[in-house]
Amino acid sequence: MSENKKFQALSAPKGVPDYVPPVSATFLAVRDEFVRQAHLAGYQHIELPVFEDTNLFARGVGESTDVVSKEMYTFADRGDRSVTLRPEGTAGVMRAVIEHNLDRGQLPVKLNYYGPFFRYERPQAGRYRQLQQVGIEAIGVDDPALDAEVIALADRSYRSLGLRDFRLELTSLGDDTCRPAYREALQKFLFDLPLDEETRRRAEINPLRVLDDKRPEVREMTADAPLMKDHLSAEAREHFETVTGLLDDMGVPYVINPRMVRGLDYYTKTTFEFVHDGLGAQSGIGGGGRYDGLMGQLGGQDLSGIGYGLGVDRTVLALEAEGVVLDGTERRVDVYGVAMGAEAKRRMALLIDELRSNGVACDMAYGDRGLKGAMKGADRAGARLALVLGDQELADGNVSVKNMADQSQQPVPLAEVVTAVRAALSV
């Protein structure tokens, strides 16, 4: 066997994206801005396990959902315990809140998390088997003002990145006082349809899931299905009207979508999704809603909650679709060192290290590249300043500081470079 055939090149698992430069800079900028906005609203970080007991998701997400029935990465560990790579974040947050008694203090408990989640889906643009999300959860208070805060925060997170061509779709899925009667009315309608066996079984477990079916023939059959908005209790209707009124006052635009069904069973009352038509079939870039019965279902207090998950992957694609380039994502460092000669390289390495210790992002040219090639490196790094050091500069005790924007340069004494660079970057 030849050396070339001995080892085959490896690639990432199907449906798992790599983020490499320069796109990785946009990925980080999106994720970090989502987190920053959450922290501005008082949400604190929680670090969740990547895998959990399978029962957490079966009970919390819902056995009738595609997530649980078809898409989870579930396996037995060495102790023959069934564990699952997390397909979403809310159930894990609720488990942690209950386990660590976070609900025994001031309410609402406001938590923020981010990271990879895993679903065995058919890969396509925007639909990955490892998806990246930033989420928040506000637990313990059933207040429509909190619903409005969560929705407005998601809207602000997208707009702070420069996204504009998206819409917020909103509905109410009712509460325990009106959902049973609506469930009965919807099932009566569905059971009169010529549904296939799997869809009929889904209608028996959770009839709302049938309204989420994307097959054209099912959508046609359910076009006249009863809608939750026409069966809301007075309390649920008042809650929803208060939420929409607050959003109006905040200037958050939305459209009512009475047929919206999120992909998770725990949603109640306010439910929402952000949609970007520039992404094609996978148009949802984030969403969430209220889940008032989830905590009790997982063995905790019967407290309400609301949250969202914002898709980092799809937001990156939405930015590309709109042609939005985030500030700073094309800049790897602020300062780039170019040294000619062995002694100059030694001094430059020390200078670069000193600048980094003073909080300046910088790099330098390595190897035996000439001045022209090294300056191209400064351009590619997006540096604002280039530091040039050669035999003449060493003899004079200076470094030549070059402004990459206007190509102007001036000598600066070696002992004053850090001060001069920080001053120039502050402008």
Beta strands, then each sheet from edge to edge (+ up, - down):
strand 1: 44-45
strand 2: 51-53
strand 3: 74-76
strand 4: 82-85
strand 5: 109-118
strand 6: 130-139
strand 7: 167-172
strand 8: 255-256
strand 9: 268-275
strand 10: 284-290
strand 11: 305-311
strand 12: 335-339
strand 13: 362-364
strand 14: 385-389
strand 15: 398-403
strand 16: 409-413
sheet 1: 1+ 5+ 6- 11+ 10- 9+ 7- 8-
sheet 2: 2+ 4- 3+
sheet 3: 13+ 12+ 14+ 15- 16+
end
